[in-house]
Amino acid sequence: MMAKRASGKRAEAEKTARPRRKVAASTRKPVRRATRPPAAERSEPADVAAPEPAPPSGARVAVDDVLVEAGEPRVERNQLRALLSVRCGDQVVYTEHVNLDWPGGREKFLRKATRALGAAGIATRISEALLDELRALARARAAATICP
């Protein structure tokens, strides 16, 4: 039996190809790096006015002096999503788009908002019950904007 000869670019690649190192497959997920600086390094505008009222489509819940707002609530693929903001007086402490129907999204928001409140020196904590109340209000507002 006669062996085939490689020709052209393939023959060139076979001649110059080096053996590759074996790399162990990683079992860990790659870590996603944050693209924006931490909240402590962000600069706030010097002249901040009183917090603007919530838009008619938004919802607000307050605990002590901390205000949690759900702006722009919308239902996408049967999931309620909103832009949640945590404010203390005139200062915006934390903001994130959250899927309010997914428990993982709510837990992530609670964890990060608590960390941001601690970094700002605010002892108030946001609870799961507060987020549930906000979710109910935001769902009602989102439904009202869809079906007037």
C-alpha positions as CSV (number, residue, x, y, z in Angstrom):
1,M,0.0,0.0,0.0
2,M,1.3,3.4,-0.9
3,A,1.1,6.4,1.5
4,K,-0.2,9.7,0.3
5,R,2.2,12.6,0.2
6,A,1.1,15.9,1.6
7,S,1.6,18.8,-0.7
8,G,1.3,22.6,-0.6
9,K,0.6,24.6,2.6
10,R,-0.3,21.5,4.6
11,A,3.1,20.0,4.0
12,E,4.7,23.3,5.1
13,A,2.6,23.4,8.3
14,E,3.5,19.8,9.1
15,K,7.2,20.5,8.7
16,T,7.2,23.7,10.9
17,A,4.5,22.6,13.5
18,R,5.9,22.2,17.0
19,P,4.4,19.8,19.5
20,R,2.0,21.5,21.8
21,R,2.1,21.4,25.6
22,K,-0.7,19.6,27.3
23,V,-2.7,21.9,29.4
24,A,-4.9,20.6,32.2
25,A,-8.6,21.4,31.7
26,S,-9.7,23.8,34.4
27,T,-12.8,22.9,36.4
28,R,-13.4,26.5,37.6
29,K,-15.4,29.1,35.7
30,P,-13.5,32.1,34.4
31,V,-13.8,35.1,36.7
32,R,-15.5,38.1,35.1
33,R,-13.7,41.3,36.0
34,A,-15.6,44.5,36.8
35,T,-15.3,47.1,34.2
36,R,-16.1,50.1,36.3
37,P,-14.2,51.4,39.3
38,P,-15.4,50.7,42.9
39,A,-18.0,53.0,44.4
40,A,-15.5,54.6,46.7
41,E,-13.4,55.9,43.8
42,R,-16.3,57.4,41.8
43,S,-16.6,61.1,41.9
44,E,-20.0,62.6,42.7
45,P,-21.2,65.9,41.3
46,A,-20.6,68.8,43.6
47,D,-24.0,70.4,43.5
48,V,-26.6,67.6,43.9
49,A,-30.2,68.7,44.3
50,A,-32.9,66.9,46.2
51,P,-33.8,63.5,44.8
52,E,-36.1,63.8,41.9
53,P,-39.5,62.2,42.3
54,A,-39.9,58.7,41.0
55,P,-41.2,58.5,37.5
56,P,-44.9,57.5,37.2
57,S,-43.8,54.0,36.1
58,G,-41.4,53.5,39.0
59,A,-41.8,52.5,42.6
60,R,-40.2,53.5,45.9
61,V,-39.8,51.8,49.3
62,A,-38.1,53.5,52.3
63,V,-36.5,52.0,55.4
64,D,-35.1,54.5,58.0
65,D,-33.3,57.1,55.9
66,V,-32.5,54.7,53.0
67,L,-34.7,54.9,49.9
68,V,-34.8,51.9,47.4
69,E,-36.3,52.9,44.0
70,A,-37.3,50.6,41.1
71,G,-37.2,52.7,37.9
72,E,-38.1,51.7,34.4
73,P,-39.9,48.4,35.5
74,R,-40.6,46.2,32.5
75,V,-41.7,42.6,31.8
76,E,-39.4,40.8,29.4
77,R,-40.0,37.1,28.7
78,N,-42.3,36.9,31.7
79,Q,-39.5,38.2,34.0
80,L,-39.8,41.6,35.8
81,R,-36.7,43.7,35.3
82,A,-36.0,47.1,36.8
83,L,-33.2,49.6,37.5
84,L,-32.9,49.5,41.3
85,S,-31.2,52.4,43.1
86,V,-30.3,52.7,46.7
87,R,-30.2,56.3,48.0
88,C,-29.4,57.9,51.3
89,G,-30.5,61.5,51.3
90,D,-29.1,63.1,48.2
91,Q,-26.4,60.4,47.7
92,V,-26.9,57.5,45.3
93,V,-25.2,54.6,47.0
94,Y,-25.7,51.8,44.5
95,T,-27.5,51.2,41.2
96,E,-28.0,48.1,39.2
97,H,-30.4,46.5,36.6
98,V,-32.0,43.5,38.4
99,N,-34.2,40.6,37.3
100,L,-36.6,40.8,40.3
101,D,-38.3,37.4,39.5
102,W,-35.0,35.5,39.7
103,P,-33.9,34.7,43.3
104,G,-30.2,34.8,42.3
105,G,-30.6,38.4,40.9
106,R,-32.3,39.6,44.1
107,E,-29.6,38.0,46.3
108,K,-26.8,39.5,44.3
109,F,-28.4,42.9,44.5
110,L,-28.9,42.6,48.3
111,R,-25.3,41.5,48.8
112,K,-23.8,44.3,46.7
113,A,-26.2,47.0,48.1
114,T,-25.3,45.9,51.6
115,R,-21.6,46.2,50.8
116,A,-22.1,49.6,49.2
117,L,-24.1,50.8,52.2
118,G,-21.3,49.6,54.6
119,A,-18.7,51.4,52.5
120,A,-20.7,54.6,52.7
121,G,-20.9,54.2,56.5
122,I,-24.6,53.5,56.6
123,A,-25.8,50.9,59.1
124,T,-29.2,50.3,57.6
125,R,-29.7,46.9,55.9
126,I,-32.1,46.1,53.0
127,S,-34.1,42.9,53.6
128,E,-35.6,40.3,51.3
129,A,-39.1,41.4,52.5
130,L,-38.4,45.0,51.4
131,L,-37.4,43.7,48.0
132,D,-40.6,41.6,47.8
133,E,-42.7,44.7,48.6
134,L,-40.8,46.7,45.9
135,R,-41.2,43.9,43.4
136,A,-45.0,43.8,44.0
137,L,-45.2,47.6,43.5
138,A,-43.0,47.5,40.4
139,R,-45.0,44.7,38.9
140,A,-48.2,46.6,39.3
141,R,-46.6,49.7,37.8
142,A,-45.2,47.7,34.8
143,A,-48.6,46.1,34.2
144,A,-50.3,49.5,34.4
145,T,-47.9,50.9,31.7
146,I,-48.6,48.0,29.4
147,C,-52.4,47.9,29.8
148,P,-53.7,51.4,30.6
